[in-house]
Amino acid sequence: MSTRPQFDVVTGAFGYTGRYVAARLLDSGANVKTLTGHPDRPNLFGDRVAVAPLDFGDPRELAGHLRGARTLYNTYWVRFPHGEVTFERAVANSEVLIRAAGNAGVRRIVHVSITNPSLDSPFAYFRGKARVEELIRGSGLGFAIVRPTVVFGREDILINNLAYLLRRIPIFGIAGSGSYRVRPVSVEDVADLCVRSGRAGTDEVIDAVGPETFTFQELVRLIARTIGVRRLFVHVPPAMALAAASTIGRMVGDVLVTREELDGLMAELVTTDGPATGTRRLTEWLAQNASVVGRRYASEIGRHYRARD
């Protein structure tokens, strides 16, 4: 009989959502291992979190790293296609991971998805998320699917980069009417939901949504007001907003926003009408972090694709 202690696995514990999930698990007394595409990066948790590579090219080794785990907390996905990394590849990689978890005897998977995924979506991001959810449901594993909206926190990209632009650009263009809604959720609330559902005994799908809803126009005005800048806001056609974002993206060496992201935002795919499942308010978080949010640009490409110290 094996005497190995039980442990939980988090994909991407050195990333954004994954680090909060790992921290919550550690606080609960769990033993934690991370599977990461960047195993050479400094371990934020020291020797409290074991590290193994997230290598989709070697399913047998992947299953070996998962063997003995109680729950797999999966945060793996890609925000946009980059080089050989596509949404289709991300779905295929996710299938490898899910199958490896089953072969390793993992009991349960907690998967971080997105609000309003659909196999019929016109957007590849949301179609891909729906396909991964379908694979999880058919895996035979116990599961919880957590569907966040726009996630905010200290390592956030969207809210931070909106603040970054507002600190530097005197005229801010809002795509279209700006009346499309956003319902931000704290990364800490997402992590709490993940860990709580990881301990549940039934299959479930949970929207991770905060207690506040804003129109996009209200959101950018709130950020500007909280960080103490006065800006001229103008409404521009979406194509013009994308062109400006592309220019800024080239200047900072990143992808500021994609057409799909803007279209999904304007289609209100990052909000729901159900009850709040998170308790932390963006207004309070911004007030507490007004002096630091947006001071530095947060690069998606730099975070995930460039070699880093």
Buried (B, 14 or more C-beta within 10 A) or exposed (E): EEEEEEBBBBBBBBBBBBBBBBBBBBEEEBBBBBBBBBBEBEBBBEEEBBBBBBBBEEBEEBBBBBBBBBBBBBBBBBBBBEEEBBBEBBBEBBBBBBBBBBBBEBEBBBBBBBBBBEEEBEBBBBBBBBBBBEBBEEBEBBBBBBBBBBBBBEBBBBBBBBBBBBBEBEEBBBBBEBEBBBBBBBBBBBBBBBBBBBBEEEBEBBBBBBBBBBBBBBBBBBBBBBBEBEBEBEBBEBEEBBEBBBEBBEEBEBBBBBBBBBBBBBBBBBBBEEEBBBEBBBEEBBEEBBEEBBEEBBBBBBBBBEEEE
